Amino acid sequence: MNINIFCTKIKIVDNFLTNEEIKQVLNLISKTKQQDHNEFVGEHSSSHYSYNNIIENTVIEKKINKEILKYCADCSISLQKIIGSWINIQKKDSILKMHNHHPVEVSGAVWLKTDDKSSNLVFENPNPFLKNKSMEECFTVKPAQGFLILFPGWLLHGSNYQKNKSKERIVLSFNCQEIQ
C-alpha cells in the first residue's frame, strides 16, 4: 500500500517478512559482534546497535531492495539500494526521539519484535505553515511484526515522545543511497 502524507509518499508493506525470515534476522543479530553499541541509560533507556549493514548479501537484503526499487519508481526518484543498517532495541519506558536521516534520500525499517504495547511510529508534517486546522500535524503508524516501511530520509519521525510499553521492541532500520 502506498500512502501519500503531507504530499510525501511513504510505502507500507504488511507481513513483509515471514516468521521464519524474522527468526533468521534475529539469529544473525545474536551471532554478529556489533561494531558500535550506544546504550542510553536513565529514564528513557534504549539501545542502538550498528552492524555495518548486518543484512548485506542476504535474501532479506534482496527482498528489501526490490521494494526500494518499486518505491523509487513510484516516487520518480533515482534508484536506491541499502548502504547501511542497524538495530534499535527499545526496552519498557524508552522513547524514540523525533529525528531524520538527512541527507539520505530513502530510509526504512522492518519490525522484528513488537506487540500491542509497543510505541507507534509517528511522522511529523514537514509543512511549517500549518494554518488549516483540518490538516494533520502528525501521521501515526501502528507497526506489526514483519512490517516494512519506506520513507524519505529527511522526514522527521520517532515515537513523538510516546513511551514504549512493551518489554522489548526490536527494529531493523536502514538507509539507502543512489545506485551508481
N, C-alpha and C positions, 0 to 999 in steps of 0.2 A: 504494500500500500504506500503510495506517495501522498504526502500531506504538504500543502503549501501554507506555511505560517508566516505572518508578518512579511509577506511577499518573499519568503525564503523557503526553499524546498528542503524537507528532511525525508529520509526513507526509513520506514519501519518494516521489519520482516519478523512476523511472529513465528515461533517454532523453527527458527533458522538452524539451530544445532539440535541434533537428536541427543537423548540422554547418554548414549554411547560416546558421541563426539565430545560432550561436556566432560565425561569421565576421562577421556584421552587428554584433554587440555589440563584438567586438574592433576592428573598423574604427571604430565610434563612439568607442570609448575613445581610439584613436590620433589621431582628428581633434579631440577635445574638449580644450580647455585646462582642466586641473584647477584647482579653486579652493583646494584645500588639499592639501599633499603632506607627509607625515611619513615620513622615512626613518630607520629605526633601524639605526645602523651599529655594528659591533663583532662580537662572537662570534655573535650571532643577528640578523644584518641582514635586514630585510624592509621593504616599503614599503606605505603605506596612502594611497590617493588618494580624495579626496572630490570628487564631481562634482555635488553638489546635485541628486540624482536624475537621473542620466545617461540612464536609460531612460524618462523622462517622455514621455507621449504617443506611445509606440511600440507596435508589435504585441506585442513581448516583454512590456512592462508589462501590457498587457491579458491576455495569456496567463497571467502570474504571478498577477494579481489574480483571475482565475477560480478558480485553485487555492486562493488565500487564502480566497475566499468559501466554497468547499467545506469547507476546514479549519475555519473558524469555525462552520459548521453542524454538523460532526461533533463539535466541542468544546463546542457550546452557549454560544458567546461572541458578543458583539456583532460585527457585520460590520466588517471592517477593509479598508484599502487601503494601498498603498505611499505613504510620506511622504518617504522619502529612501533613496538608495542610494550605495554606494561600492565601490571596487575594492581588493582586497588582492592584492598581488603578492609572493609569497614566493620567495626565492632558496634555493639549496642551504644547508643547515645552519641555516635560520631556524626560529623557534619561534612558533607562535600561542599566546600566553599564555591561560590559562583566564580567562574573563570572562563577563559577561552584559550585557544591554541594558535593564535595569530603568530606568524603569517601563514600557517598551514591552510591549504585550501579545503581539504576534506579530512574530517575526523570521524571516528566511530567507536562503538562499544558493543560488546556481547556479554550478556549477563549469564554467569556460570553458576552462581548460587544466590538465590533471592527467595523471599517469601512475602506473605501479605503484610508483614511488619516492616519490610524494607522501605527505605526512603525512595521517593519518586525522583525522576529526572525532570528538572524544570529548565525551560529555555526562556530567557528574558527577551522581550520585544526590543529590537535594536532602534526603534523609532524614538528619537529624543524629544519629539514634538507631539506627544500624545495629548491631543486636545479633545478628541472624540471619546467620551467615556464608554461608548459601546465597544471600542477597540480593547482587546485583551492586553494586559501588561505582561502576562506570562502564559506559556503553554506547558502543561504538565503531562508527563507520560508515566504511567504505572507499568514498569517493565516486569517481565516474567522470565523465568529460567529459559535459556536458549534464544532469547530475543536479541535481534540485531538492530542497531540504529546508525544511520549515516547522516552527517550534517556538515554545514560549512564550519571550518575550524575557528573562524572569527566570532561565531555566535556564542554569546555568554550563556553558560549552563552550569548546573550544580544542583544541590538539593534545596536551594532557596532558604537555607538555614533551618530546614526541617531536620530533626534528629532521626537517625536511623534507629529503629526499634527492634530489628532482627538481631539474633545472636551473631550472625556473620553474613555479610553481603560481599560477594566476590564478582568483580567485573574485569574483563579483558578489554583494555582500551588501546586505540592505535591512531596514528597519524599517517597521512598519505602525502605523496609528492608526485609531481608530474612525471610521466614516463618519458624518458629522453630517447 
